[in-house]
Amino acid sequence: MKAERYLVLIHFAAKITKVNLHEVAAQVARSIGHNLQNSEAICSTPFSVTFVGEASVSAKSLFRSLATDLRPGDSLSIFVLGSDIATSHSGLYRWIGARS
């Protein structure tokens, strides 16, 4: 299967605090690194993170794999990105340009 471009949104059920920041960040980074190639974090808040990346699996397979590493109640959304993407976000712009 050809690698697809994905947008991955994770909304945490509970605010990430200083107490659990390291643990949650390490878990998410490990999972993203394992499941997405050429990934780029494009947004991070105390309640959510957003990544773009590529994977040679379906969105449903990617969802199942990433969901196993999330905490109960966390929300996960995965979108397939086409080739026609417009953005003013510098990191996302570089990521798109490197794959065009």
C-alpha positions as CSV (number, residue, x, y, z in Angstrom):
1,M,0.0,0.0,0.0
2,K,1.2,3.5,-0.9
3,A,1.9,5.7,2.1
4,E,-1.0,8.0,3.0
5,R,-0.7,11.4,4.6
6,Y,-2.6,11.6,7.9
7,L,-3.6,14.3,10.3
8,V,-3.9,12.8,13.9
9,L,-5.8,14.7,16.6
10,I,-5.6,13.5,20.2
11,H,-7.9,15.3,22.7
12,F,-7.0,14.3,26.3
13,A,-9.9,13.4,28.7
14,A,-8.0,15.2,31.5
15,K,-5.7,18.2,31.3
16,I,-2.1,17.3,31.2
17,T,-0.4,18.5,34.3
18,K,3.2,18.9,35.4
19,V,2.9,15.7,37.4
20,N,1.9,13.5,34.4
21,L,3.4,15.6,31.5
22,H,6.6,13.5,31.1
23,E,4.7,10.2,31.2
24,V,1.9,11.3,28.7
25,A,4.4,13.0,26.4
26,A,6.7,9.9,26.3
27,Q,3.7,7.6,25.7
28,V,2.3,9.7,22.8
29,A,5.8,10.3,21.3
30,R,6.6,6.6,21.4
31,S,3.2,5.7,19.8
32,I,3.5,8.4,17.1
33,G,7.1,7.5,16.3
34,H,6.2,3.8,16.0
35,N,3.1,4.3,13.8
36,L,3.9,7.4,11.6
37,Q,6.9,8.0,9.4
38,N,8.0,11.6,8.7
39,S,5.9,12.9,11.5
40,E,5.6,16.5,12.6
41,A,3.9,17.9,15.7
42,I,1.9,20.9,14.6
43,C,-0.1,21.8,17.7
44,S,0.2,21.1,21.4
45,T,-2.0,22.4,24.3
46,P,-2.6,21.1,27.8
47,F,-5.7,19.3,26.4
48,S,-4.6,18.1,23.0
49,V,-1.9,17.4,20.4
50,T,-2.0,17.3,16.7
51,F,0.5,15.5,14.3
52,V,0.9,15.0,10.6
53,G,2.7,12.0,9.2
54,E,2.7,9.2,6.7
55,A,1.8,5.5,7.1
56,S,1.4,2.6,4.7
57,V,-1.7,1.4,6.5
58,S,-5.4,2.4,6.4
59,A,-6.8,5.1,8.7
60,K,-8.7,2.4,10.6
61,S,-5.5,0.3,11.2
62,L,-3.7,3.4,12.3
63,F,-6.6,4.3,14.6
64,R,-6.5,0.9,16.2
65,S,-2.8,1.0,16.7
66,L,-2.7,4.5,18.2
67,A,-5.8,4.0,20.3
68,T,-4.1,1.2,22.3
69,D,-1.6,3.7,23.7
70,L,-4.1,6.3,24.9
71,R,-5.6,6.7,28.3
72,P,-9.2,5.8,28.9
73,G,-11.5,8.6,27.8
74,D,-9.0,10.2,25.4
75,S,-10.4,11.0,22.0
76,L,-8.6,10.2,18.8
77,S,-9.4,11.4,15.3
78,I,-7.5,10.5,12.1
79,F,-8.0,12.2,8.8
80,V,-6.5,11.3,5.4
81,L,-4.9,14.3,3.8
82,G,-4.9,14.8,0.1
83,S,-2.2,16.5,-1.9
84,D,-3.9,19.9,-2.1
85,I,-3.3,21.4,1.3
86,A,-3.0,25.1,2.1
87,T,-1.6,26.4,5.4
88,S,0.1,29.4,7.0
89,H,1.6,27.1,9.7
90,S,5.4,27.1,9.1
91,G,6.0,23.5,10.4
92,L,3.1,22.1,8.4
93,Y,4.2,24.1,5.3
94,R,7.7,22.6,5.5
95,W,6.3,19.1,6.0
96,I,4.0,19.5,2.9
97,G,6.9,20.9,0.8
98,A,9.2,18.1,1.7
99,R,6.8,15.5,0.5
100,S,5.6,17.2,-2.7
